[in-house]
Amino acid sequence: MEIKTGEYNVWNEGSTIHYEGTLRLSGTDAYQPILELMQAVLAEKPQNMVLDLTQLEFLNSSGINLLAKFTIELRKHPELPVKVLGSTRIPWQSKSLPNLQKLHKGVELVIT
Amino acid sequence: MADLGRLGKETFVNGSAAMPPVKGGAFTSFRTKFIALIGATVLLSLLVGGGVGLWNVGKLSHDASAEIESGLTKANEEYLTRYINMTSQRATLMFNRTFDQVTGLAKLSQSLIDNPQLNQDLNAFLEQYPGFSDKMTYNSAANWMQNARGEPSVISVWGYLLDENGRMRPDVLEAVRNTQFFDLVVPSLMTSGQDKLQMYYVGPKERPIMRTMPYSDQAQTFDQLYPGNNSQNWWDFFFPGVYEAWESWLKDPSTRPVPTDITVLSPYVDAITGKLIVSYFHPLYTRSRDAVAGMVAMDVTLEQLTQLVEDVKIAETGFAFLSQQNGNVLTITPEGESLLGLTEVSATGAGVTGHERSLLKSTFKDVASLRMPRPGATTIDHVTVEKDGKPMGLLVVMHPIEPMNMWQPNKGIAAENLMLGFVVPDSEIYASLYGAQKQISSATNSIVKGILASVLGFLALVLALSIPLSRRFTAGLVNLADAAGRLTRGDYDVQVPVKGRDEVALVGSAFNSMAREIREHTEMLEHRVAERTSQLASANDEIQRLYDKMKDENLRLGAELDVARKIQMMVMPAQGELERIPDLDIASYAEPADEVGGDYYDVLYIPGGAKIGIGDVTGHGVESGVLMLMVQSVSRALYERGVTDPREFLDVLNRSIYKNVERTRTDRHLSLAFVDYADDAVTISGQHEEVIIIRADGAVERLDTMDLGFPIGLEANINDFLASTTVPFARGDVMVLFTDGITEAESEDGRLYGIDNLVASARRSHHEPAGLIAATIIADLRAHIGKQKVHDDITLVVLKHR
């Protein structure tokens, strides 16, 4: 599955979801397609799950809300190991991603 | 509906206006074309047929003309050749008769010379008869002797033959006596044969006495016309060279140009008679034939020859002429002379007056370059002359007559062929040819006229027949054209009458069914247009209704937004409220990205302290604004209830917001931090952006709040994540609180403003009052953003310890 525009690109390779570019969609409704993609990957009941954010240059607060909501949903699958990949190069990630770990202990945060 | 129907009809009318008119154009109607085609076909075939006929007639007439011309030319030439030969023979005969008489006289004279005794006896005998003895008298004035008038012949003895006493030398006297036979013989010769002017005897060079029959004042005339003749030898004076030529002939007869002794003088004007004459000389020889002994001669006028020549009549104006070999024309009619462009000049010779009228000097080039025929041959030439200013073709036939010895002044004796020439105008020779050609031409003309008349007549007949025929043929098409015109004008009920079963009838049937279909289609179209128009009208009504509704809702929505925004602005702390806080100089700046912002900040005053909150609701717009209002209200309530513990404060706030978010299904949360000031210290709690403190000495402290709290409204219980930290905040210290709308503001080239720029900007102006610091930061931020779109709400709060 892949959602692609001139500004951003979200796609999955198996249970790894890649985020790329700038996500500045207005409101939760606008993020619905991306959420559906993530839920679809989750619905496949994978052995593990990886959210690769290393190429996501910008994510606005609605996008962060999306990640938080998805993380809360992941708590219903405590057996599923989740890895979130971030980059120190991108300011918002080190600021916002730790909250995901706070929400769900099963989230392994790797910021490199 | 009515509008659309009319529009449709107008389109059809315009379509017909663009079509060429069916009737009226010269070559547009099928019938005209049909007639033109038939006319052209018939005309073409007739013209081709007529043309071939005309060509054949032309060729025939040309061939006939050529045949006739060739035949006529041959016949004419044969006729002329025969005629000129005959005339030539007649001329020769004429000359021969003269020659015969001269020869006769010469033979008689010669025989007397050869028998001197007989001559003496004859003379002695004759002297006994009156009239035969010459009574010579001496003319002392002129110094010559001549017999008296009344004698049959005149005898002149020149001065150089007399002695000093004016008496004849004895040999001369004898010679005179020896010529007395002349009076006996010559009169009979004179009256017989050809008309002769005179016959005469001239003695040998040593005594050139001259006896001439009939008598004339010979010596007197000579003295008058030829002065000096009496003092020079007669032969040398009058005919130089003749005598010597004869002497050479005597030695070798083969040197004669023509094998006869007769010598002819070229025509000249006779001194005595004044007539144009020709003289025939016959030499006499001594008995021993060793010397010339004078001559007998005869003068003949050219009249007889002229008569012969003038008697020649060919066609209407054809004539003949006689010329010498050198082209000198001897006899010709005045008309002929003029026609051939000849001019007469008199040439004076030594003793006689010559005659010059040469063809070679004709004023016409063709005539001047005429070639002379060879002896025995006949030439036929066509020449062009000019008569009355118009060119005129002449046929010139020439034929030489028998050659003769001819003496000419300064030239001596040479063979001479006199030329007989016939001249006939072409128009007369070819009169019959021209007549035939004229007849052929007129016949051709009448044939041409006949062909043309038949071509035109047949064409008229064909056209006359094809017009009603074409009317029949094209009636169906005309009906069709009319019907199509009516159809074009919107008469969809039109039908054409269909007769017969030809293609036109088939087209007619097809047209009828087409017209019916068009009528049905048109009716259906009108029906459908009406239907569609009605649907459109109702849709339009619906649209209008919806539009009105939307306008209402929009207004209402606008009003609601206005209200929300006003409420939001109203709950923001007023500047006056901020100034009530004794220790703190507070300035704020808030600019929502939409009409209603999602950022939150508040300053709550308590005696001896203050609580400053700053937060950022995810998203913006009305829902974010409402969530912010809730946060503000709950905060206010908690504050008023005296909840001072920062963790408790945040915990209760989170619970109430979380429950409200759940109830309202608002998919939002917020970051939120509080700064509590009291007694030169600040306690910071809650998770939000970094808190920047610029100390009075310019030192910068950046306090991370990530571990001091958790997003509000996301989790039901965040108690475990809550914490607080307390730092000193003394006089001159500056605190900067902000939302990510500032640090993540993009420049035109996509760079984020960032916290470092914010810190630098605050530090640059930290000694200023809070209001100026905030203004400096915002100005710097504005400069950074430039014309770039502002994506997020921007909120800035600056606190400065007084």
Interface residues (C-beta under 8 A of the other chain):
Chain A: R24 S26 G27 T28 F58 N60 S61 S62 I64 N65 A68 K69 I72 P91 W92 K95 P98 N99 K102 L103
Chain B: G598 D616 V617 T618 G619 G621 D667 R668 H669 Q687 E689 M706 F710 P711 L714 E715 F721 D740 T743 E744 L752 G754 I755 H791 D792
